[in-house]
């Protein structure tokens, strides 16, 4: 779990989480996403050797995004869930992020948690400056 305070309104944060253009700005430049409930997303890393796919399970604009994941490169991600919950707080959006469902809290889990910290910082940078650090 991570908690990030972003100097942007919830609508902009939500857009960065639910559009291919938004995802490409902070997570990976090689992304496809159908952001409707039941839609799919494909996110490619390392020249396409690491592919994560998601199914959009829930959307509550502009406050909640819920994905179910699959990964060919990271089998520990299979069947896990990712949620982004947003709330306005003055001129900020507070993003509560959770990636749940791992069988064990081992080294792979630690790598995942650290990676999300880096990418969520990229999300904040993208929304606050216009330039993130996607893969």
N, C-alpha and C positions, 0 to 999 in steps of 0.2 A: 504494500500500500504506500501511496505517496500523497502528499498534500502540497499543492502549488498555488501561489497567489500570482495572478496575471493582471497586468494593467491593461485590460481590454474588457468590453462588455460580453456577457454570456453568449450573445448571438454570434459574435465573431469567433469565440472559442469553439462553439458548437459547429460552426462552418468549417473550421480547421480540422475537426474530428470526423466530419461526415461528407466531405467532398474529396474527390481524387486530387484536385489542386491543393486543397488544404493539407492532406496527408503528405503530398510531395514536398511541401514547404518545410516540414519538420521531422518526418519519420524516415521515409525512403522515397527517392526520386522515381522509383520503378513501382508504381502503384495503380491499381484499378479498383474501383469501388462503386457498387450499386447501393446507395445509402437508404433504400427503402427497407422496411421490416421484411425479413425473409431474403433480402438481397445478399450478395456475396462480395467479398473483397479479396484481392490477391496482392500481397506485398512481397516484393522480391529484393533480396540483399545479396551482396558478394557476386555480382554478375549473374544472378539467377540461380546460384547453387543453393541458396537458403530461401525457401519459399514458405510464407505463412499465409494461410487462407482463413477467412472468418465468415461467419454467417451473422447478419444483423438480427439480433433477437428482440431488441426493444429500442424505441426512439421516443423521447418526450422533448420536443424542441422547446426552448433551447437549454434544457436542464439535465438530460440523461441520455447516455448511449450505452448499449449493452451488446457485446459480441461473444460468440462462441468460436473457439479457435481450433485449427489444425496446422501442423507444420511437418514438412518432409525432413527438415534439417534438425528440428528440435522436437523429438517425440514426446518429451516431458510436457510440451504444450498441448498435446492432443486432448480435446475435451475440456480444456480450461476455459475460464470466462474472464473477460476484460470489461470493466465498467468505468465510465467517466461520469461523475456527478458534478454538476455546476451550480453555484449559487452566487448571486450578486452580493457584493459587500462594498458599499460606497463606490469608488471608481474602479474597483477590482472585480475579478471573477475568482472565486476560490474553487479550484478543481480538486476533487477527491477522486483519486485513481486507485483501482484495485485489480490485480491479476490473481485470480483464485483457482483452486482445484488441483494444485500440485500434490503428488503423492507423498513426497518427502521434501523437507527443507535441507537440501544438500548443496553441493558446489554449483550445480546447474541452476538451482533456484537462486543462489546468490548472484550468479552472473546475470540472470534475468532481471533481478531486482536492481542491480547496478546499471544495467543497460537502460531500463525504464527511467531511472533517475537522469541519465544523460539525455535521453530523447524528450523527456518532459521539460528539461531545461531548454532544449532546442525549441519546443513548442512555445514556451514563454518568450524566448528570443525572437522567434518568427512573428509572434503577435505584437510584440512591443517595438520591434525594429524593422520588421519587414523581411528579415533574412534569418532563417534557421540554419541548423547544421544536420540536414538529413543524410542518411546513408547513400 
